Amino acid sequence: MDNIKSYEQLNESYYDENRLYNRDAIIKRLQKAPAYMKSYISKLPEIRCTDAAGNPSTCTQIPQVVYQYLFGSF
């Protein structure tokens, strides 16, 4: 039981609800996901931002469920 608890803490410690992700990249990855994950595409906010090179871009914030699907142990 202790191993499960520490794994959950480790996984949750990397999630930052305020971090911005490139919206197009997230949508592209979610389009190949199962139907229950595709439903999150329409819920992603559009936030204007700039990329590392200073070019205007569209970013989004993702919920923890999407984060764990994309970067977790699915």
Secondary structure, DSSP 8 states (H G I E B T S, - for coil): -HHHHHHHHHHHHH--TT--EEHHHHHHHHTTS-HHHHTTGGG---EEEE-TTS-EEEEE---HHHHHHHHS--
